[in-house]
Amino acid sequence: MQGETALTQILESGLLGAMLVLALLTIGFLFRELRNERLSRLEDLKEIWKGDLVFREQIKQTLENITELLRGK
């Protein structure tokens, strides 16, 4: 309730008050978008890391196979 009266007082102060409210809404929206994008990039990084671990395991297996072949001959 008190937030509504503060909002009405800001809006009654004219164009400057309206611009202040608009700026605060814009900042809130951009902050939320930034947080969502940061979480998305973190998820992408986790997926890349998992793929990298699989790739390293495949390289390790290949090197082990090569050394087994060399030792067998």
N, C-alpha and C positions, 0 to 999 in steps of 0.2 A: 504494500500500500504506500509506503513512504517513497519507494522507488518511482511510483507513478506520479506522485506530487513533485518529486525532483525533476522528472522528465517534463511535466507540464510547465514548471517554472523555467526550465531551459528553453523550451519551445516558445514560451511567452516573451523571452528576451529578444526574439526576432531572428534575423538571418544568421547571426553569429551563433546563436544557440542551436539552430537547425544544422548548421555546418559542423558544430561540435558533436552532435548526436550522430550525424552521418559519418564523421571521421572515426568515432568510437566503434560503430557498427562495421565499418570497413576493416579496421584493425582486428576486430574479433574474427571476422570472416577469413582474413588473410592468415591469422595465427592458426586457425583450424585447418586451413588448406595446407599450410606449411607442416603441421604435425602429421597430417595424413600422408603427405609426400615423403616425409622423413621415415615413417613407418613402412611405406612401400619400398623405399630404397633399402631399408634394413632387411626386409624380406627377400629382395633381389640378391643382396649380398649373401644371405644365408644359403640361397639356392646355388649361387655360384661357388660358394665354399664347399657345399656337398658335392657338386660336380667335380671340383678340383680334387677332393679326397678320393673319389672314384678313379679319376685319371691317374693319381699318384699310385694307387693300389694296382692298377693295370700295368704301369711302368715297372713297379716292383716285381710283379709276377713275370713279366717279360724278361727282366734281368735275371731272375732266378732260373727261368727256363734256359736262357742262354748259358749261364754258368754250369747248369747241369749237363747241357749238351757238350760243352767244352771239357768238362771233367770226364765224361763218359768216353771220349775219343782218345 
